[in-house]
Amino acid sequence: MTIIRLLFALVLLAPAPLAAQAPAGSRPPAAPAAAARQTSFAAQMLAGSWALRIDGTIVFRFDLEPDGAGWRGSWVKPTAFVTDGALFGSLSGPPVVQRSMSGRTSGDWAELTFGDVRPGAVPDIFRFRLQGPDRAEMIYAETGFAPFVLERVDAGTAPGPWPAGRVYRREGVQPGTLVTYNAGPQTTPRAPPPRAQAEVQGPPAVEGR
């Protein structure tokens, strides 16, 4: 991992000394080929396993793999959960693994789409961008959620455990569309994560964004 960090730093910082040596007013425009190589390197660094950790607990894990010019991967998540982007509640195990149905590259971003066969459900779309050798930004598309920060983890790192009744909070984050998921038998109605005080009724829940 130390070698990866050094390579990341060298590739991103290498152009700076060269530019500093050129006299003022005579610096050549940025070379498109060099910029493309830098973008490609950053994109390739996304390959691997990434975890969403809240309050010290891994909620999701994403495994990203290059697939030609695009991407494929898997989403490891609780059997059931409810989230508005600020809070995660009603988490239960065991973790389930879902493979992506499609993936693509958009500049520095890798995008994965996960299908949902439940009636009325719509696909879940996630976009990932490298922010450092062990840090990535993730956007849960079409939910209104604030971007998530992911950390690089070893392949096979297990999410959880999720004690019954535990709520995981992202401090300072505004809630978005309520998302619910349950891959197990539905025995009781799902409820949104409990909040500290009453709030104005938000948009309706969406199953399988």
C-alpha positions, 0 to 999 in steps of 0.5 A, spaced: 500 500 500 505 504 501 508 503 494 501 505 491 501 511 495 508 513 492 506 512 485 499 516 486 503 522 489 509 521 483 504 521 478 499 527 480 505 531 482 510 530 477 508 535 472 509 541 477 517 541 477 517 541 470 512 547 469 516 551 475 522 551 470 519 554 464 520 562 464 514 566 466 510 567 459 513 562 456 510 556 459 507 551 454 499 549 454 498 543 458 499 536 454 492 533 452 496 526 452 499 527 459 492 529 462 489 523 459 495 519 462 493 522 469 486 521 468 487 514 466 491 512 472 486 515 477 481 511 474 485 505 474 486 506 482 479 506 483 480 498 482 479 494 489 474 494 495 471 500 498 467 501 504 462 506 507 464 506 514 459 510 519 460 511 527 466 506 526 461 500 522 462 498 515 455 499 512 456 498 505 462 495 501 463 496 494 468 492 489 470 495 483 473 492 477 475 495 470 471 492 464 475 494 458 473 501 457 468 501 463 467 498 470 463 492 473 463 490 480 459 488 486 455 491 492 455 488 499 450 491 503 445 489 509 439 484 508 435 490 510 436 497 511 432 504 511 436 511 510 435 518 508 442 519 507 443 522 513 441 516 518 442 509 516 437 505 521 433 498 521 440 494 518 440 487 519 444 481 516 447 477 514 450 481 508 448 480 501 452 481 495 449 484 488 453 484 482 452 490 477 448 490 471 452 495 467 457 500 468 461 505 465 466 511 465 465 518 465 471 522 465 474 521 472 468 517 475 466 510 475 459 509 474 455 502 476 448 500 476 444 495 480 438 492 478 432 491 482 427 485 480 421 488 486 415 491 483 415 498 482 423 498 484 428 502 480 435 501 479 440 504 484 446 508 480 452 509 484 458 514 481 465 513 484 471 518 484 478 517 487 480 523 492 487 519 494 490 513 494 485 510 500 480 515 499 474 515 494 468 520 493 461 516 492 454 519 489 448 515 490 445 518 484 437 521 484 437 521 491 439 528 493 444 525 498 450 528 500 456 525 497 459 519 501 466 518 503 469 511 502 475 508 504 479 503 501 479 496 505 482 489 503 478 485 499 473 480 503 472 485 508 465 484 512 460 489 513 457 490 520 455 487 525 449 491 526 446 491 533 438 491 533 435 498 533 442 501 532 442 508 528 448 510 524 448 518 523 452 522 518 453 529 522 452 535 519 448 532 513 441 534 510 436 528 509 434 526 502 429 521 499 428 516 503 430 509 501 428 502 503 431 495 502 429 488 504 432 482 501 429 478 506 422 476 508 417 482 510 414 480 516 413 487 519 412 494 516 419 498 515 419 505 519 424 511 517 430 511 522 428 515 528 430 522 529 431 526 535 425 531 533 419 531 529 420 533 522 416 536 516 414 530 512 419 529 506 418 525 499 415 518 499 420 512 500 423 509 494 424 502 494 431 500 490 433 507 488 
